[in-house]
Amino acid sequence: MADAKRLAAAAPAVAAGLSWWVLSHGTNFASGSTGGLRSQPSASPDFSSSSTVQLSGSETPWLLGSRALVSTATASATVAALALGRRPRAQASVPRQQQGSMVACKSAPAMTETRPEVAQGQEEDCIGANPATSWPAGKPAYTVEYPEVYDLTDPKGSFERVGKRLMQEMKSELPGLYELPEKEVTWVENSLEYNTQGGKMNRGLIVVETGVQMMRHQGREPSNSDLNRFAVLGWAVEYLQACMLMADDMMDGSLTRRGQPCWYRLENVGMLNTNDFLMVEMFVYKLLKRHFGQEKIFTWLLDLFLETTFQTECGQLLDSICANCTLEELTTERWTLIVKYKTAFYSFYLPVALSMLVTGVRDKAAYDVAREALLLMGVYFQAQDDYLDAFACPEELGKVGTDIQDKKCSWLFAHAYHEHGTSEARAYLDEHYGKCEVGSAEELRIKELYTELGLKELFAKYEADVQVQLEEYEQKIHNAGLPWSVFEMFFGMIHKRRK
């Protein structure tokens, strides 16, 4: 009993420790998975005011709110009650918020409105710069001013200039804040330049264009600061894309990317690519912290990137494990699941959802209808990729197609083997699919089979059907208060593409 009383007496200290843990792990709570903790961004945040924020690391204004302390007070009371052999008192329920705001998930426990006791003078503990990471001097570093004009008449050029500036920001932190010698700093710079710059940059550009159209739809004109910060989010998506491709190329044994050898295939890189793609991924979060770390929306941005990254990694698993599957398992249903998770979430939903978040959209129904339309486009986009892998010339495509060699569950194979194949075609695929090299007679014969089975015509019909399905979303998008022009523009960028 004496031990139990000591444990009960220690409960407030336990609560204080939990308070620190909860707040320093705020990302995990932004999705509503534990205790209903929420940051509460304003309905219409004004990015242009960011230049007035103080740089002092001790005055970081974003905070998660007192609900973290509420949940830890509950934990404190529970610890004390259990220690004394009592049943914890039932908690009062908290009314859900109005529709259109983020609410706790159904499985989250209700909360009381009682805060745990804190020592005098420590009422704002865990608010501001995280003392656990504010080392060495200079951390955290925030960018709050954007003097360079973002020219919407030159969208790609403006976006590229922001990308160069962000690379220099990231590079500038490495010697002083991470003690990296010049050789390593140069290596990181070369990796970022090689893997993140160039290409079509559609994902990043979509973030900017969506943000502009969202604000204008709301009756606001984006400021120069708004445009630059949309571009920062766009580059965060481009960095995520880059790290995924760096890993995917090495896993698939790909030869080229964007018309040049894959990074891992360079003579002095090889397995160093493993650390390089992980560093590129971490730069996603460095960008978010540097440009949004002082704002309430920060935890939601982190949550969206973390959730999307995990969805993509699930898709990568579904794809990679096909090497251990029989051809019978490589069905059109499996293909749809792979491409939905591996491609559609991060390439289509993420760019639009980011702009919706930072322009103040809080209605869950709006995200739901946007997601449906964007995933439809994302699945179609990957079907295009599979088609071009077999039928586009490498010079135009910018890479050598390896789906047949790699035994991929592709749109073409799944339809050829399961939906439209003959017994002779399936027998040939059984013998050679995933067992022949790029450019071999067997690979060329498989491509001929795709043509003979009418898959080119089937794909043309599929393209037309997707367009019709997407048009059916126009009224739903309008009803959700979103500009249809965003979705129309996105589809126009990919419809009937040839590379």
N, C-alpha and C positions, 0 to 999 in steps of 0.2 A: 504493500500500500504506500510506503514511503517513496519507493521508486516511481510509483504512478503519480504521486503528488509532485515529485521533482519534474517529471515529464510534462505535467500540466502547467507547472510554473514556467517551463521553457517554451511553451507554445507561442507566445508573442515573438520570441527570437526566431522561431521556425517560420512564422508568418513574414517577418522582415526579410529573411533569406529568400523565401518564395517570392516576395514582392520584387526583389532585385532580379531574380531569375526570370520572372514573367516579363518584366519590362525590357530586359536585355534580350529576350527572345520574342519580341513583339510580332515578328513575322509569322511565327507559327500560329498566332491567335487571330491574325487579320481575316482569316477565312471563316472564323466563327467555330473552329473545331474544339476550343476549350474555353468554357466559362463565358462565352458571349462577349469577350473583350473586343472593343472597337476603337479605332480612331475615328474622328468625326470631321471629315473635310467639309468645307462650305459648299453649298450647292453650286456656286459659280466662282471658282478661285480665280484671282487676278494675278497672272504670272508677272505682269509688268511691275508689280510692287517689290519684286525680289531684290532689286538693286539696293533697297534700303535696309536689308537685313544685316546685322552686325556680324563681322567675321569671328568674333570672340568665341572660342570653342566652348566656353562655359555658359554661353547664353543661347544655346540652340533651342529654338522655341517649339519645335514639334514635340508632341508628347502623346502618349497613348491614353491618358485619362485616368481617373480615379478608380475605374472599375477593376484594374489589376489589383489594387489594394483591397477592394471589396472581396474579390475572390480569395485572396490570401487570408483575409479576416475569417472567412468561412472555414478555410483550412485550419487556422489557429484554433477556432472553437471546436472543430472536429477532433483535432489532436488531443485537446484538453478533455473532452468528453469521453473519448475512448480510453484515455489513460486512467480516468476515474471509474471506468466501468459503466458509464452511462450511454444511453442511446442518443446520438446527435439529434438536436431539435430540428423539426421540419422547417424548411426554409420557405419564406414567403415568395410567391410567384411574382414576376415582374412583367407588366404588360408588354406585348410586342410593340415595336415601333410602327408608325404608319407605313402603308405600302409605298414603295419607292425608296425606302432606306434599307441599309444592310441590317439584317436581324440575325440573332443567334440561331445556330442550327438546332433542329428539333431535339437532338440528343444532349444538348448542352444543359447543365444543371441551372436551376434558377439561382438568383443572387439576392442577398440582402443589401440594404443601403448603408450598412455599418462599415466604417473605416477602422482599421486596427490603430491602436495607439502608436504614435511615433514620438521620438524624443524632441523636445523643444528645439527649434532651429533647424529641424530636418524635414519640415513639411514637404519640401520639394525634392526630396531624395529621389534619385533615378530620373530626374528631369535635366535635360541638357546633354552636353558631351559625355559620352560613356567613359568613365575614368579608367576602365579596364583596357581601353584601346587608344587613349589619348597620350600615346608615347610613340616616338620622341616628340620634342617640341615641334609644332607645326601641324600636328594632327588634332582634330580632323580638318582637312582642307576643303573649303567650299568655293564654288564659283557662283557669284551672285550678280555679275554684270556681263552684258553681252554687247560690247561697243560695235562689233562688226555688223554691218547691215545685211540682213537676209533678204535677198532679192527674189521675189516670187516669179518674176519674169525669166529667171534662170534657175529653175528648181534644182536641177541636178548639180549645176556648178556650185550653188549655194550650199547644198547638202554636202558635197565633197569638201568644201572649205571648212565646214564645221567638223567634219571627220578628221581633217588634218590637225585642226586645233585641239581636238580631244586626244589625239595620239600624243601631241606634245605635252598636254596636261598629265597624261598617264606616265609618260617618260620622265617628266620633271620630278615626279614623286619618288622615283626608284632610288637615286643615289642618296638623298638626304633622309628619306623616311623609311627606307628598307635596306640601306647600306649595300646596295648592289654595285659592284665594280663596273668600270666602263665597258668591259667586254660583254658582261651579262646584259647591261642596259642596251647595248647595240644589238645583241641577239633578240631581245624582246621587241625592240623597234622594228627589226627586219621581219620578225614573225608577224607582227601586226600589219605591216605594210604589205606583205606578201599575201596574207590570208583574209584581210578585212577590206582592203581597198580594191576598187575596180568592180567589174561585174555590173549587172543591171540595177542593183540596189532597190528593187521594187518594194521590198518589205519596208525599208526605212523611209522611202519617199511616200509610201502610203500613210505612214503615221503622220507626217507633216500635212499632207493634203487632207486627210480625214479631220485633223485638228482644225484646219482652216475652215473647212466646210461645216463642221459642227458649230464653231463659234458664230459663223455668219448665219447659220440656221437659227441660232439663238438670238440673233439681232446684235451681235458684237463683232467688232473688227479686231483681229489679232494684232498685238503689238510686236515690235521687233524681238522683245524678250520672249514672248509666246512662241514665235516662229523658231527661234534658236533652241528653245527647250523642247519643242516638238521634235526638232532634229536630233537632240541628244537622245530622246527615247527611241527615235528611229535607228540611231547608231547602236543603241543597246540591243535592238533586235538584230541588226546586222552582225554584231559581235556574237550573239547567240547562234545565229546561222553559221557563222564561220567556225565556231568551235565544234558544232555538230558535224559539219562537212569534214573538218580535219580528222575527227575520230572515225567517221563513216568511211572516208577514203582509205584509211589504213586497215580497217576491219574488212573492207571489201577487196583490198588489193588493187584499187583503182590506179590508173596510170596518169591521167591528166585531169586538170580542173581549170576551167576558164581559159583553155587554150595553152596552158603551161603545165609542167610536171607537178604532181601533187607535192605539197610541202614535205611530207615524210619521205618522198623518193629522192630528195636532194641528197647529194653525197655526204654532206656534213650534218644531216638531220637524223634520218632513220628513226630510232626509238625515242629520241629526244622529243619527237612529236607528241608523245604521251603527256609530258609535262607542259608542252607548248599549248595544246588545246585546252588543258585545264586552266592555264593562266589566262587564255583568251576568255574563257567562261567567267573567271573571277573579275575580269575587267568590266563585264556587264554590271556587276554589283558595285564596283568602284565608281562607274559613271553615275549610277542611280544615287549613290550616297553623296557624291560630290555636288550634284546639281539639284537633288530633291531631298537630301537628308535632313534639312531643317523644317520640312513641311509635314503636315498631318497626313497627306496622301502617300507619304513614303512607304508606310507599311503595306498599303494596298498594292502599290507598284511592285514591291518585293514579292508579295504573295502571288500576284499574277505571273511574274516571271518564274518563281519557284514551281508553281503548279503546272505551268506550260512546259517547263523543262522536264519535269517528271513525266508528264503525258508523252512527251517526245521520246524519252528514254524507254517508256513502256512500248512505244511503237518500234523503237530500234530493237528491242528484245524480240518482239513478234516477227520482225524481219530477219534478224540474224539467226534465230533458232530454226529457220526454214532449212538450214543446212542439215539439221537432224530430222527433218520431216520426210515422209514419203511423198511422191508426186500426187498421190491421192489426197493428201492433206492440203495441198496448195490450191484451195478453192477460191471462187470469186468472193465468198463471204469472208474468208481469211484475208484476202487482198484488201477488201474494203476496211477491215479493222486495222490492218497495218498502216494504210495510207492516211486514215483518219487521225491516228495518233502520232505517226512519225512525221507527217507533213502538214496536215490541215490546221491543227491547233496553232503551231508557232508561225506558220507562214501566212495564215489568213486571219484567224480570230485574234491573235495577239496584237498585231498592229492597230486594228480598229478598236479593240477593247481598251488599249492604252489611251488613245485619244478620247474615247468616251469617258474614261475615269477622270482625266485631268481637265476636261471641260465641264465637269459637274453632273454627268448622267448618273443617277442613283437608282433608277427603276430596274429591278431584276428582270422584269418582262422584256425590257428593251435589249438587255444582254442576251436573253434566251432566243429571241427572234433573230438578232444579229448573228448569233452563233450558228443557228440552223442554216441560214443563207450562206455564211462564210465557209462552213464545213462542206456544203455542197460544192462550192467553188474549189475548195482545197482538194477534195477527192478527185474532181475533174482534172485539176492541175497535175496530179500525180499520174493519172491515166495518160495524160499528154506526155509526161516524162517517159513512161514505159513505152509508149508508141514511138517516140522519137529515138529512144535507145536502140530500137531495131531498125528504123527506117530513115533516120536523118544521117547525113554525112558528118563525120567527126569534126571536120573543119567548120561547118556551120553550127554544130551543136556545142563545140568548145570542149568536148571530152569524148573518150572512146567508150562506146556502150559495152557493158560487161554482164548484162542481166542473164543471158543464156549461159555463159560460162559459169556464173556465180550461183546458178540454180535459184534465181529470184522468183518469188511469187508475184509475177507481174500481171498486168491486165491482159496482155496478149496470151501469155501461157495459160492462165486460169481459164480463159474462154476457149482456147484451142484444145485444151485437154479435157475440160469438163462440160462445156456448154455447146461447142460447135465442132468438136473433133470427130474424126472417123477412126475406126479400129486400126487402120494402117498408120494414121498420123500419131495416135497414142502409142503404138508400138515403137515408132521411131523416136518419139520423145522419151519413152522409157529407157531406150538404149543410149541416147546421146545427151539429153537435157541435163545440164550441170556437169557434164563429163567432157566437153569439148572446149577448145581454146578459141579466143577471139580471132576471127579471120580464117578459121579452119573451114574445110568443106562441109563438115557436119553443122557448124553454126550457120553457114550460108543456106544450107538445106532447110534448117528449122525456120529461118526467115521466109523462105519460099513457101513452106507449109502454111505459115500465117497468112500469106497472100492468097494461096489456093483455097483456104478455108473461109475466105471472105471477110477477114478481120479488118481490112482497111475500110470496107463499106460499113461494117458494124460500128467502127469507131466514129465514122462520119455521122451515123444516125445517133450515136450516143451524144456527140457534141450538140446536135440539134435539140435533143431531148433535155439536156442540161439547161440550155438557154430558155426553153419553155418553162421548166420547173422554177428557174430563178425568177422569171418575170411574174410568177404567181406570188412571189414574196413582196412585190412592190407595195401593195396596199397594207400588208402587215407591218412593213417598215415604217410607212407613213403613220399608221396608227400608234406605233411605239414612240413617235416624236423624233424620229431619226431622218436625216436627209437621204433619200433614195439615190441621189447623185453619187454618194460614196460607193455604194455597191455596184452601181452602173459603171463607174470609172474603174473599179477593181476588176470587174469581169472583162471590161474592154481591154485591159492590159494583157490578159492571158488568152482571150478567146481566139482560137485557131492559130496560136503561136506556132512557130516552126523552129524555135531554139530555146 
